[in-house]
């Protein structure tokens, strides 16, 4: 079984490294960076979904189950309109939308203000968001230190790419692309996620004892849950 793991806003594919020791035999894991992150060339127009799909085409095989975390789930769903349908999509730390939907803790007005502040001081706002999304972990300060050790102190993407990501957080949704593609899908939300209210999301499986970044807080449990969820989606697709 193949898993393609896709990271979220302001964080590159290194976020998945803590899971590496816990994958069972027979699981092939692919962790591509989005265009504009680390050494991956940026897009000519950072908000061009068609160009994004073309850039990611070779890194997201259709015979895999895709796992999109946070913004990565929104982008993975959006690209279902542009790429061959995978065998399943797991939304990790993302609901139907990022704002203005059941279970969303971030308001439209708050995200709009965040985007304005980002344009004034991108790095301060990025650092603030990293700290906020770790607020649901049992030891948030230690989680932030662990994240900084993973990805380093500098932004992993250029400002244009990060700004486009904020626009996608404001506009993309998952329901339409999933319905059009017929892609088997599942949702995993941390019990203490500061960005989403897991109790308000009837379709979500709750990950106990963690928040928005289970990769750092409970990597072994997350790896086990992702494999079990992917196998369930494959069984669903086989019997559809």
C-alpha positions as CSV (number, residue, x, y, z in Angstrom):
1,X,0.0,0.0,0.0
2,X,1.2,3.5,-0.9
3,X,0.6,6.6,1.2
4,X,1.2,10.1,-0.1
5,X,1.6,12.5,2.9
6,X,0.9,16.2,2.2
7,X,1.9,19.0,4.6
8,X,0.0,22.1,5.5
9,X,0.5,25.9,5.6
10,X,4.0,27.2,6.5
11,X,5.4,23.7,7.2
12,X,7.1,21.4,4.7
13,X,7.2,17.6,4.4
14,X,9.7,17.2,7.2
15,X,6.6,17.3,9.6
16,X,6.1,13.6,8.7
17,X,9.6,12.5,9.8
18,X,8.5,11.5,13.4
19,X,6.3,8.8,11.9
20,X,9.2,7.1,10.1
21,X,10.0,4.5,12.7
22,X,6.4,3.3,13.0
23,X,5.3,2.4,9.5
24,X,4.6,-1.4,9.3
25,X,6.2,-3.5,6.6
26,X,4.6,-3.3,3.2
27,X,3.8,0.4,3.5
28,X,5.4,2.7,0.9
29,X,5.4,6.4,2.1
30,X,5.9,9.3,-0.3
31,X,6.3,12.8,1.3
32,X,6.6,15.4,-1.5
33,X,6.9,19.1,-0.9
34,X,4.4,21.5,-2.4
35,X,5.8,23.9,-5.1
36,X,7.7,26.8,-3.4
37,X,8.6,24.8,-0.3
38,X,12.3,24.1,0.3
39,X,14.0,23.0,-3.0
40,X,10.7,22.5,-4.9
41,X,10.5,25.3,-7.6
42,X,7.7,27.8,-7.0
43,X,4.9,28.3,-9.5
44,X,5.0,31.3,-11.9
45,X,1.6,32.2,-10.4
46,X,1.5,31.0,-6.8
47,X,-2.3,30.6,-6.7
48,X,-2.7,28.7,-10.0
49,X,-4.4,25.4,-9.1
50,X,-4.0,23.9,-12.6
51,X,-0.3,24.6,-12.5
52,X,-0.1,23.2,-9.0
53,X,-1.7,20.0,-10.2
54,X,0.8,19.7,-13.1
55,X,3.7,20.3,-10.8
56,X,2.5,17.6,-8.4
57,X,1.4,15.1,-11.0
58,X,4.4,12.8,-10.7
59,X,4.5,12.8,-6.9
60,X,0.9,11.8,-6.3
61,X,0.2,8.4,-7.9
62,X,-3.4,7.5,-8.3
63,X,-2.9,4.0,-6.9
64,X,-2.0,5.6,-3.5
65,X,-4.1,6.8,-0.6
66,X,-3.5,10.5,-0.1
67,X,-3.2,12.0,3.4
68,X,-3.7,15.8,3.4
69,X,-2.9,17.6,6.7
70,X,-4.6,21.0,7.3
71,X,-4.2,23.1,4.1
72,X,-2.7,20.0,2.5
73,X,-6.2,18.4,2.8
74,X,-7.9,21.3,1.1
75,X,-5.3,21.3,-1.7
76,X,-5.5,17.5,-2.1
77,X,-9.3,17.7,-2.5
78,X,-9.1,20.6,-4.9
79,X,-6.6,18.7,-7.1
80,X,-9.1,15.9,-7.5
81,X,-10.6,18.1,-10.2
82,X,-7.3,18.1,-12.1
83,X,-5.6,14.7,-11.4
84,X,-6.6,11.0,-11.6
85,X,-8.6,10.0,-8.5
86,X,-6.6,8.3,-5.9
87,X,-7.7,5.2,-4.0
88,X,-8.7,7.3,-1.0
89,X,-8.2,10.7,0.7
90,X,-7.7,11.1,4.4
91,X,-8.3,14.6,5.7
92,X,-6.1,15.1,8.8
93,X,-6.8,18.2,10.8
94,X,-9.3,19.7,8.3
95,X,-13.1,19.7,8.0
96,X,-15.2,20.7,5.1
97,X,-13.6,24.1,5.1
98,X,-11.1,26.0,7.2
99,X,-13.7,28.7,8.1
100,X,-17.5,29.2,7.9
101,X,-18.5,25.6,8.4
102,X,-19.6,23.4,11.3
103,X,-16.7,22.7,13.7
104,X,-14.5,25.5,12.4
105,X,-13.0,27.6,15.3
106,X,-11.4,30.3,12.9
107,X,-13.9,32.9,11.7
108,X,-13.9,34.5,8.3
109,X,-13.1,37.9,9.8
110,X,-10.2,36.4,11.8
111,X,-8.6,34.8,8.8
112,X,-9.1,38.1,6.8
113,X,-7.3,40.0,9.6
114,X,-4.6,37.3,9.7
115,X,-3.9,37.7,6.0
116,X,-3.6,41.5,6.3
117,X,-1.2,41.1,9.2
118,X,0.8,38.6,7.3
119,X,1.4,41.1,4.5
120,X,2.8,43.6,7.0
121,X,5.1,41.1,8.9
122,X,5.2,37.7,7.3
123,X,7.6,36.0,9.6
124,X,6.1,37.2,12.9
125,X,2.7,36.1,11.8
126,X,4.0,32.7,10.6
127,X,5.7,32.1,13.9
128,X,2.5,33.1,15.7
129,X,0.5,30.6,13.7
130,X,2.9,27.8,14.4
131,X,2.5,28.4,18.1
132,X,-1.3,28.7,17.9
133,X,-1.7,25.4,16.1
134,X,0.3,23.7,18.7
135,X,-1.8,25.1,21.5
136,X,-3.9,21.9,21.8
137,X,-0.9,19.7,22.6
138,X,-0.2,18.6,26.2
139,X,3.2,20.4,26.2
140,X,2.8,23.1,23.5
141,X,6.2,24.8,24.2
142,X,8.0,21.5,23.9
143,X,6.0,20.8,20.7
144,X,7.1,24.1,19.2
145,X,10.7,23.4,20.0
146,X,10.4,20.0,18.4
147,X,8.8,21.5,15.3
148,X,11.6,24.1,15.1
149,X,14.2,21.4,15.3
150,X,12.5,19.6,12.4
151,X,12.0,22.5,10.0
152,X,14.5,25.0,11.2
153,X,14.0,28.6,12.2
154,X,13.6,30.1,8.7
155,X,10.5,30.0,6.5
156,X,10.4,26.8,4.4
157,X,8.6,28.7,1.6
158,X,8.7,32.1,-0.1
159,X,6.3,34.9,0.9
160,X,4.3,34.6,-2.4
161,X,3.7,30.9,-1.8
162,X,2.7,31.4,1.8
163,X,0.3,34.3,0.8
164,X,-1.3,32.0,-1.8
165,X,-1.8,29.4,0.9
166,X,-3.7,31.8,3.0
167,X,-5.9,32.6,0.1
168,X,-6.6,28.9,-0.4
169,X,-7.4,28.5,3.3
170,X,-10.0,31.2,2.8
171,X,-11.6,29.9,-0.4
172,X,-11.1,26.1,-0.9
173,X,-13.5,23.4,0.3
174,X,-13.5,19.7,0.2
175,X,-17.1,18.6,-0.2
176,X,-17.6,19.4,-3.9
177,X,-14.4,17.8,-5.3
178,X,-14.9,14.7,-3.2
179,X,-18.5,14.3,-4.4
180,X,-17.5,14.9,-8.1
181,X,-14.6,12.4,-7.9
182,X,-16.4,9.7,-5.9
183,X,-13.1,9.4,-3.9
184,X,-13.4,7.3,-0.7
185,X,-12.5,9.6,2.1
186,X,-12.2,9.9,5.9
187,X,-11.6,12.7,8.4
188,X,-9.3,12.6,11.5
189,X,-9.4,15.5,14.0
190,X,-7.4,15.8,17.2
191,X,-9.5,15.8,20.4
192,X,-8.0,19.2,21.4
193,X,-7.5,20.8,18.0
194,X,-7.5,24.6,18.6
195,X,-8.6,25.2,15.0
196,X,-11.5,22.7,14.8
197,X,-14.1,21.4,17.3
198,X,-13.9,17.6,16.9
199,X,-17.2,17.1,18.8
200,X,-19.1,19.2,16.2
201,X,-17.8,17.1,13.3
202,X,-20.0,14.0,13.2
203,X,-18.1,12.5,10.3
204,X,-14.7,12.7,12.0
205,X,-12.7,10.1,13.8
206,X,-11.3,11.8,16.9
207,X,-7.6,11.3,17.8
208,X,-7.5,11.4,21.6
209,X,-4.8,13.2,23.5
210,X,-3.7,15.5,20.8
211,X,-4.5,18.7,18.9
212,X,-3.7,19.9,15.4
213,X,-0.2,18.4,15.2
214,X,-0.4,14.7,16.0
215,X,2.7,14.1,14.0
216,X,4.6,15.6,16.9
217,X,2.5,14.6,19.9
218,X,1.5,11.0,19.0
219,X,3.5,9.8,16.0
220,X,3.2,6.1,16.7
221,X,-0.6,6.2,17.2
222,X,-1.0,8.5,14.1
223,X,1.0,6.1,11.9
224,X,-1.1,3.2,13.1
225,X,-4.4,5.1,12.6
226,X,-3.4,6.3,9.1
227,X,-2.6,2.8,8.0
228,X,-5.9,1.4,9.5
229,X,-7.9,4.2,7.9
230,X,-6.3,3.8,4.5
231,X,-7.0,0.0,4.6
232,X,-10.6,0.7,5.4
233,X,-10.9,3.2,2.5
234,X,-9.3,0.6,0.1
235,X,-11.9,-2.0,1.2
236,X,-14.6,0.6,0.6
237,X,-13.4,1.3,-2.9
238,X,-13.0,-2.4,-3.6
239,X,-16.7,-3.1,-2.7
240,X,-18.1,0.1,-4.3
